[in-house]
């Protein structure tokens, strides 16, 4: 299980995140993705904690909290989706009569 932490300051480090999340339990791992081209932080991170109860406590306390001048977005991380397309399909609406519908 992993926690997604978004809307982070670009100045934050993995140590900063470890310290904040340690207030809610044991931090097992912190991953701070970096931009390949610039080498700078991408504005989000993933934090893993020792138990789901600790993760739930951290999410409840930190989601929407102001930290380093930003309102954090903290929730359960969704499983990573493979960005590779699996064949066919292209463009269009798929229903030729749909273009005449009003929304």
C-alpha positions in Angstrom: 0.0 0.0 0.0 1.2 3.4 -0.9 0.1 7.0 -0.2 0.1 9.6 -3.0 1.2 13.1 -1.9 0.5 15.8 -4.4 0.7 19.6 -4.8 4.1 19.5 -3.1 6.6 22.4 -3.1 9.4 21.8 -5.6 11.8 22.4 -2.8 10.7 19.4 -0.7 13.0 16.4 -0.1 12.4 12.8 0.8 13.8 13.6 4.3 11.2 16.4 4.7 8.4 14.0 3.8 9.8 11.3 6.1 9.8 13.6 9.0 6.2 14.8 8.4 4.8 11.3 7.9 6.8 9.9 10.8 4.4 11.8 13.1 1.7 9.2 12.1 3.8 6.0 12.2 6.8 4.2 10.8 7.8 5.4 7.3 9.0 2.4 5.2 9.8 4.2 2.0 9.6 7.6 0.3 9.8 8.0 -3.5 10.1 11.5 -5.0 9.9 11.2 -8.8 12.2 13.6 -10.7 11.8 15.0 -14.1 14.1 13.3 -16.6 14.9 16.4 -18.5 15.4 19.0 -15.8 16.3 16.7 -12.9 13.9 18.7 -10.7 11.1 17.2 -8.5 7.8 16.8 -10.3 5.6 18.1 -7.5 4.3 14.8 -6.1 5.7 11.8 -4.2 4.7 8.4 -2.8 5.1 7.4 0.9 4.8 3.8 2.2 4.1 3.2 5.9 4.4 0.2 8.1 0.6 -0.4 8.4 -2.6 0.6 6.8 -3.8 2.1 10.1 -0.8 4.4 10.1 -1.4 5.3 6.4 -5.1 6.0 7.1 -4.1 8.3 10.1 -1.6 10.2 7.9 -4.1 10.6 5.0 -6.8 11.9 7.4 -4.5 14.4 9.1 -2.6 15.7 6.0 -5.1 15.7 3.1 -5.8 19.4 2.6 -3.3 20.6 5.1 -1.1 23.6 4.3 2.6 22.7 4.2 5.4 24.7 2.7 2.9 27.2 1.3 0.8 24.6 -0.5 -2.4 22.7 0.3 -1.4 19.0 0.2 -3.4 16.4 -1.7 -3.0 13.1 0.2 -4.8 9.9 -0.6 -4.3 6.2 -1.3 -2.1 5.7 -4.4 -3.8 4.1 -7.3 -2.1 1.1 -9.0 0.2 2.2 -11.7 -1.3 1.8 -15.2 0.8 0.8 -18.1 1.0 3.7 -20.5 1.4 1.4 -23.5 -1.5 1.2 -25.8 -2.9 -2.2 -26.5 -3.7 -2.2 -30.1 -6.4 -0.8 -32.4 -9.0 1.9 -32.0 -8.4 5.4 -33.1 -9.9 8.8 -32.9 -13.6 9.4 -33.4 -16.6 9.0 -31.2 -17.4 5.5 -32.2 -21.1 6.4 -32.8 -21.6 8.1 -36.1 -24.9 9.7 -35.0 -23.4 11.1 -31.9 -22.1 14.3 -33.6 -25.7 15.5 -34.0 -26.5 15.2 -30.3 -26.6 18.3 -28.1 -25.2 18.2 -24.6 
